[in-house]
Amino acid sequence: MDKTTLANLRNNYTLNELLENNVSTNPIIQFSVWFKDALNAELVEANAMVLSTIKDAKPSARVVLLKGFDEDGFVFFTNYNSHKGLELKGNNAACLTFFWDKLERQVRIEGMIEKVSTEDSDLYFWSRPRESQIGAWVSEQSAVIEGREMLNEKLAYYQQKFENEEIIPRPQHWGGYVLKPQSMEFWQGRPNRLHDRLLYTHENDSWKIERLSP
Ligand SMILES: Cc1cc2nc3c(=O)[nH]c(=O)nc-3n(C[C@H](O)[C@H](O)[C@H](O)COP(=O)(O)O)c2cc1C
């Protein structure tokens, strides 16, 4: 693609607005309103979010799926020995970013991450399809591997190993994390690049709301 075509790619956002007197004073409630809108908009992966972590003082980011949220925070599941897992062990400050293109909306959530309880990890693990449960045993996520063949061999090994097991145990290295938000920013695209941005910051057990310049 030539440079000019790319430089001229832009949309004017006109769908909606975000006003102080129309939002909830609680950002988790506000998120649930926007998340419902995202589900209703039938986006391909409304619960996909970029998880940013810190690796030796450098940023590191990838997409994961949101699997639950409430006043305690935002939950996702992964391999605790993956790059992100090791990075979170070294520094548990992290950021989640949602982009809902059809709605012209972005949400950024910053906070600290902890592992969820083993009970919650078990519950979610067992709610997954059996093939995905076996997949968690097969993949040493983020390790360098020689080729796909090795994954197929491991898959065959674990399929046989668990053939007669009604319940597949959850691998210790697989489970959930929860990000407890310290700040949440809601962004609504507006005409002429004068977007609405409302930032909630957690202070003294309550949430302060400020408007940021676009
Ligand atoms: C749409 C989408 C959803 C994903 N969901 C997850 C997820 O929920 N958990 C996960 O561990 N990886 C998920 N991945 C894969 C991650 O982006 C990433 O490749 C993997 O977790 C390894 O990351 P790491 O090496 O930084 O640990 C997803 C990728 C995409 C594109």
Ligand as a Chemical Component Dictionary entry (heavy atoms), coordinates in Angstrom:
data_LIG
# 
_chem_comp.id                   LIG 
_chem_comp.type                 NON-POLYMER 
_chem_comp.pdbx_formal_charge   0 
_chem_comp.three_letter_code    LIG 
# 
loop_
_chem_comp_atom.comp_id 
_chem_comp_atom.atom_id 
_chem_comp_atom.alt_atom_id 
_chem_comp_atom.type_symbol 
_chem_comp_atom.charge 
_chem_comp_atom.model_Cartn_x 
_chem_comp_atom.model_Cartn_y 
_chem_comp_atom.model_Cartn_z 
_chem_comp_atom.pdbx_ordinal 
LIG C1  C1  C 0 -8.352 -13.341 20.195 1  
LIG C2  C2  C 0 -7.259 -13.968 21.034 2  
LIG C3  C3  C 0 -7.569 -14.461 22.290 3  
LIG C4  C4  C 0 -6.580 -15.040 23.089 4  
LIG N1  N1  N 0 -6.912 -15.463 24.345 5  
LIG C5  C5  C 0 -5.949 -15.955 25.151 6  
LIG C6  C6  C 0 -6.240 -16.285 26.516 7  
LIG O1  O1  O 0 -7.371 -16.111 27.014 8  
LIG N2  N2  N 0 -5.255 -16.806 27.268 9  
LIG C7  C7  C 0 -3.982 -16.983 26.777 10 
LIG O2  O2  O 0 -3.132 -17.470 27.518 11 
LIG N3  N3  N 0 -3.666 -16.636 25.513 12 
LIG C8  C8  C 0 -4.613 -16.120 24.692 13 
LIG N4  N4  N 0 -4.298 -15.755 23.402 14 
LIG C9  C9  C 0 -2.901 -15.936 22.927 15 
LIG C10 C10 C 0 -2.022 -14.796 23.450 16 
LIG O3  O3  O 0 -2.238 -13.622 22.681 17 
LIG C11 C11 C 0 -0.524 -15.141 23.454 18 
LIG O4  O4  O 0 -0.125 -15.581 22.177 19 
LIG C12 C12 C 0 -0.181 -16.244 24.472 20 
LIG O5  O5  O 0 -0.920 -16.109 25.658 21 
LIG C13 C13 C 0 1.305  -16.199 24.820 22 
LIG O6  O6  O 0 1.644  -14.943 25.339 23 
LIG P1  P1  P 0 2.979  -14.709 26.179 24 
LIG O7  O7  O 0 4.093  -15.398 25.460 25 
LIG O8  O8  O 0 3.158  -13.226 26.216 26 
LIG O9  O9  O 0 2.759  -15.293 27.542 27 
LIG C14 C14 C 0 -5.256 -15.147 22.600 28 
LIG C15 C15 C 0 -4.951 -14.611 21.327 29 
LIG C16 C16 C 0 -5.929 -14.039 20.574 30 
LIG C17 C17 C 0 -5.557 -13.450 19.221 31 
# 
loop_
_chem_comp_bond.comp_id 
_chem_comp_bond.atom_id_1 
_chem_comp_bond.atom_id_2 
_chem_comp_bond.value_order 
_chem_comp_bond.pdbx_ordinal 
LIG C1  C2  SING 1  
LIG C2  C3  SING 2  
LIG C2  C16 DOUB 3  
LIG C3  C4  DOUB 4  
LIG C4  N1  SING 5  
LIG C4  C14 SING 6  
LIG N1  C5  DOUB 7  
LIG C5  C6  SING 8  
LIG C5  C8  SING 9  
LIG C6  O1  DOUB 10 
LIG C6  N2  SING 11 
LIG N2  C7  SING 12 
LIG C7  O2  DOUB 13 
LIG C7  N3  SING 14 
LIG N3  C8  DOUB 15 
LIG C8  N4  SING 16 
LIG N4  C9  SING 17 
LIG N4  C14 SING 18 
LIG C9  C10 SING 19 
LIG C10 O3  SING 20 
LIG C10 C11 SING 21 
LIG C11 O4  SING 22 
LIG C11 C12 SING 23 
LIG C12 O5  SING 24 
LIG C12 C13 SING 25 
LIG C13 O6  SING 26 
LIG O6  P1  SING 27 
LIG P1  O7  DOUB 28 
LIG P1  O8  SING 29 
LIG P1  O9  SING 30 
LIG C14 C15 DOUB 31 
LIG C15 C16 SING 32 
LIG C16 C17 SING 33 
# 
